[in-house]
Amino acid sequence: MRAIRLHSFGPAENLTHEEVPDPVPGPGQVRITVSAAGVHLLDATLREGHRGPLPELPALPTVPGREVAGTVDALGDGVDPHWLGERVVAHLGFAPGGYAERAVTDVERLHRIPDNLDPAAAVAMIGTGRTALGIVQFAEPGPDDTVIVPAAAGGIGTLLVQYAKNAGAHVIGLAGGPDKTARVRANGADLAADYTTPDWPAKVRAHLGGRPATIVYDGVGGAVAREAVALLAPDGRHLVFGWSAEGIADGEGYHVEGLTQSVLGPTMLRKAGGLRALELRALTEAAQGRLRPAVTRFPLARAADAHRALEQRRTVGKVVLEP
């Protein structure tokens, strides 16, 4: 089969498309013919040689990727035969192997893909969707809330905008450039502001007419987040779940006295029933049309291009590789 392998840590060019042996499912495992594989910023962090939140770096050479969707084509010992031929999606956990034409995983990780979801959307929901639903558990929006979503054109941001709108909140989405702000507006945000323009905070204040925001869902950090947090009410809620721009406390003005600031680590998803409950809920929300993931697709052979585009913020929504 063809797969993407990383032989040495470093730039995106180190991801090579090559022939490798087919994986063989062990006891309690299945093999999936992959139709879509998710790409995550963590993949780029690991590629560079930084372990991020994981306990250790993968042994080299490695096939990156931890989210796959496709069709079960082989079963290991002890697996119920009814799984053969099923359309499934799975988060592989700490085990890599997703950037490939075939991947193996434990049968306990499988979810059937709803009939009206394509594999790319299912991949988006199994990882990004479960994360978005994990985040809102800590600050549920409602009709009385004004919510600010930095990086609102990203995979998580897209879903947070939709979730908050479904809950009746007033939503302000921030994104970089006119193309992305247009997508944020089409996604349902009441205001889409371009954070690459210096006057965006003034435009948000004018839009709000003097009333403060109540929730900031912050996966960016840095200057954009500092400006967004400055728009919060003193008793507002600031949910930090990432800092792709820079550190979360790297300058004055990032913290507003009296607000509730929660920094959510890798354990955040273990609340309210754990990961499987969030995954199932995410897939159900997508199947019923309440959450609609945005997807940027690349052929498997162009995994290096996908990494570069993601790192340079040239993608919209979830990045997916298709063999």
C-alpha angles and dihedrals in degrees: 000000000000120000142160113253133189114209098172134017116254142078127002090265087073090073106096130190108223147145116272134168118274112260116245120220115237127209111314092012137109133204119230127205096222120231096168135012124194123235117209133185086242088064089060091047091053091044089058091052100259116122096207110187094344120105093239144352118269118260113256135278093042139167104226127215134083105198124069141165129189143093128316108243104167138026133212124220115296097020118131108252091227089079092068110107095009121139104238144170127204142176105223094209115212091342114098125209106107101116093079145086089252133025137179129220141159114280090233089068095059127109123182112242112241111246094247096052124086118220094256092055090046091053090050092053097044091061113011094031095052090048093052091050090047091054097051091054087075096050112017110197122224142175092284094055132097107203128198118201115190113201088025093166093059126096096265094034092055091056095043090055091051094044093050092047090049088053091054097253126144104247132205115188123197122204140155117259137356096282093055095042089052089055091048090052091049088050090064106266114151089220129016111197126191107229092196089073115080095224097057094108090054090050090051092049091050090049092051092049095219100315117119129235118253104201134033116189099201123192095147113057122187127074097337092054093046090055092046093050090050087063092058125107113249089254093042127127123245113193113193114193101154144355109215093160102046143309123325097235105030101128148007119288097039094102122053115206111252100014123121110249117187121184107203117208132188092288093063092094093059093076122099103021101332134256100318092053091052092046093051092046091049093051091047093050090052094045090053093048098244094115119036115189119214113225135197110198130208130175112254091246089061097058091127090056089049091053092048093048092049094048091048092048093241094132134085121217123333118357112225133184118214119199 
